[in-house]
Amino acid sequence: MTKHRKVIVGLVALVVTGVLGAWWMVARSPDAQAHRFVTAIQDYEDGPIFETLLEQGVDPNYLDRTYSEPSVKEKLVALVAGGTPATGYEPMPLLFMACTNANEDAVKALLKHNANPNVAFLDGITPLIAATEAGSPRIVRLLLEHGAEINHRTTRGDTALKLARATQRDSVISLLLERGAKE
């Protein structure tokens, strides 16, 4: 092998090593790991994936910034209903996302790793209210056991109990009343 060829091979190896190293760092970055967590929630995955990602360093209070821009119809519906349409830039807490998707395994893992059960999203909606609207009494119970504020009011004045009644979530209504919820 000629001297020039050795230099070229050495430079190519150096570039490839640098690219692979950079890719490895990006793939292992907190944002990449958190995005994997988001994808697992959205794909309704269960089991140890959530615990594994949290142990690898995903912040349980991470705010996902990939929330997509709502359609014109979604904006109009929100405005007519008196709410604030999503801007597309409002960061969504992982726990809120897990509750909205009724992913109990994700909720358990996040709460075990000290996710804030009272973090509020658009219009002051908390994970408890999201779980109530999703009709998941098991997740509602988990949130209450981890300190979720049972009588929190959204910016529109709604509570979990009021929304449970509005959506006829009987098992959630019973649980909330048993725990002392007020409208």
N, C-alpha and C positions, 0 to 999 in steps of 0.2 A: 504494500500500500504506500502510495506516495505521501510525502509530507503534507501537501495541500489537501489531499483526500482525508488524511487523519484529522486535520484541523476542521474540515467541513463536517466530518462525522462527529467530532467532539462538540462542535457548535450545535449541530442538530440534536444530539443527546442532551445538551444543556438546555436548549429551548423546550424540548419535549418534557424534560424533568420539571422545568419551571412551569409549563402549562399544566401538567398533571398536578403539581404541588398547589398551584393556584386554584385549580378546580376542586381539589380535595379540601382546601381551606374554605372555599365558598360553600361547598356541599355540606360541610360540617359547621357552618356559621350559625349563630342563634336564629337569624331570620330564616335560613333555609330549613332548619329543624322545626321552627314554629310553623312554617308553611306546610311541612309534612304533617304536622299535628292538625292544621286546618283541613287539609285534604282528607285525612283519616276521619275527622268529624263529618265532613260533607259526604264521604263515601259510606257512612254508617258502619265503619269498622268497629270491631270490639276487641276485647281481650287485652293482652299486655302491651300493645303498641303505644298506648298513651303513657303508661308507667315508664316504659323504656325511654321514650322521648323526653319526658320530664327528668328522668335520671341523667340523661345526656346533656341537660342544661337548658331545656326550653323553660322560659319564664312563665309560671302559671298565670301571671297577670299580664301577659303579652297582649298588645293591642294589634290586631290584624288590620293592616292598611290596604288590603287588596279588595275591600268591599266595592263591588261594581256600581257604576252609575245607573240609577234607576231609569226606567223608560218614562216617556212623557205621560203615559197613562198612569203609571205608579205615582208620579209627582202630583197629577191632578187628583187622584183618589185620596192621597194624603192631605192635600190642601182642603178638599171638600169635607173630609172627616175632621178637620180642625187640627190636624197634626202637622208636624214639620217634615217635609219630604227629605229623604236621605240625600245628602250632597254628593255621595260617592267618595268622600274623603273622611268621613267620620270613622275613626278607628273602632273596630269591634272587638270587645274582650273575648278571649277564648271561652271562658265560662258561659257567657251569654250565648255564644254560638252553639256550644254543646247543649245548653238547655233548650234553645230554639229547635234544635234537631233531635231533641229527646234522646241523646246519646248518654245513657247512664254510666257506662264504663268511663267515658271521657270526664263526666262530671265528678265521679268518684276520685279519679286520679288527680284532677285539678284541685279538688278540695283537700285531698290528702297532702298535697304540696302547697297548701296555704293560699289558694286563689281567693281573692276577695269576693265573698258571696253578696256583697252589697254594691258592687260596681254598677254604675248606671250607663246605659247606652242612649240612643235617641229618645228624646222626650222623657228622660228619667226612668226608662224601663229597665228594671233589674233582672238578674237571672231568675229570681223567684217568680216574677210576673211572666217572664218568657216560658218557664216550666209550667206555670198555671195555664197559659194560653195553649201550650202544647198538650195539655191534659195528662201530665205525668205525675201522679201522686207520689211515686217512689222518689223522683228527683226533687219534688217539693219537700218531701220529708228530709232528704239528705241536706238540702239547703238550710232548712230550719235548724237541723241538728248542728250545722256549722255556723250559726249566727246570722242567718239572713233576717233582715228586718221585716217582720210579718205585715206591718201596717204602713209600709213605705207608700208614698203617693207619687204618681207620675206628674209631669208638668200639667196634665189635664185633670189631675185630682183623682185618678183611678187607683184603686188598691188591688192586690191580688184577689181578694175575696169578691170585690165588685166585678172584676173581669171573669172570674170563675163562674159567677152566677150568670153573667151575660152570655157566656159560651156554654152554659149548662154542663159544667164539669163536676158532676155530683160527688165523685170520690174525692176530688180536690177540695170542694166546698166543705165536705165533712171534716177533712183533715185540718183545713184552715180554721174552722170554727172550734174544733177540739183544741187547737193550739192558741185560741184567744184572738183570732183575727177580727178586725172591725172594718166596716165599710167606710 
